[in-house]
C-alpha cells in the first residue's frame, strides 16, 4: 500500500512597509497623476487586491458615501483556443465574503474627484 505525504510549504509572511517607506512611496506616486500610480495608492490604503482594483469601475465608487463596492475581479488566464496567449476573465470574487464595501480614506476623496474629472474629460 502506497503512502503519500504532501511536501511542507513554508508560510510566507508578507513584508509590511514602514511608515517612512509608505510616505516615500506616496510622495513619489501622488505627483505623477496617472492611473497606475493612483491604483497603487488605492491598494495601499484600502487593501484591495490587484484583480479587484483592475476590475473597478466608476459606478463601483460612491464619493458621497466614501465607499468602494467590490463585486468583481479580473484574471488573465491562458487561452488555448484563440490566437492570443492569454485572455481576460471578469468574474465575481472567489468567496461571498469577498463581495464587500470598503471605506475610502477621507484624504483620498480629492484625488478620486480629480481622476474622475480626468476620466470624464
N, C-alpha and C positions, 0 to 999 in steps of 0.2 A: 504494500500500500504506500502510495506516494504522499509525502507531506510537503506542503508549500508554505514558505514563510515570506511575508512581504518585507521588502527592504525598508529599513528605518530611514525616514527622511528627517533632516534637521529642520526644526522650526525656524522660519525666517522672521526676524524681528526688524521691521522697517525702521530706518533712521528717521528721527524727528528733527526738524530744523530748530536750531536755537533761535531765540528772539532776535538776536543781532543778524543771523543769517536770513531770517524772514524779512527783516527790514531792508537788508541789502537787495534781496530778490525783488521785493515790491518796488523799491526806489528805482531799480533798473527797468522793471516792466511797465509801470504806470505811464511814464512819458512816451512810450512807444506808440500808444493808441492804435493797436492793431488787434484783430480778433484773437490771434493765438496768444498774445501776451495777456489779454483780458481773460481768456479761458483759463490760463494758469492761475491767475488771481482768484477767479471764481472758485476753482477747485481748492485752492489753498484755504479759503475762508468758509467754504460750505462743506467740504469733504466729498463732493461729488466725484464719482468715478469717471474715467475718461470717456467710456461709452455713453454714459448718461449725459455728459457735457456735450458730446458731439451730436447727440440726438435732440438737444434742446432747441426749442423754437420760441419766438417771441410770445406766442399765445400761452406758453407754459410759465411765463414770468408775470407776476402781479406786483407792479411797483407800488400801487396804493396800499396793498396788504403787506408788502415787503416779503413776498414768498416766491419760491420756485417750486413748481409741481413736477415731480419726477414720475413719469408714467411710461417711458420707453427708453430703450438703449439701442446702441448701434454696434454692429460687429462687422469685421472684414473677415470673410471666410473663403476657403479655396473654392474655385469654380471649375470643376472638372468637365462640365458640359459646354461651356462657352469658350470664346476666343481669349477672353481676359483670364489672367491667372487667379484673380480674386473677385468677389462680389460683395456688395454692401447689403447687410440684412438689418432692418429696423424691426424690433420686436418689443414686447413687454419685458420688464426685468424678470430675472430667473425666479424670484420668490415674491409672494404677495407683500411681504413686509418691505420690499424694495420700492414699492409704489408709495410715495410719501410726499409731504411738503417740507421744504427746507426754508428756514428764515434767511433773508438777505441781511447781512450786517448793514446798519444804517449808513455808515460811511461809504458804502459801495453804491448806494442808490444814485448818487450824482453821476457815477461812471456808467451805470446801466442806462440812465437817461441820455447821456452823451452818445453812447454806442447805438442806442435806439434811433436817435436823430441821424446819425451817420448811416444807419441801415435804410432808413426811410428816404434819405437823400436830401 
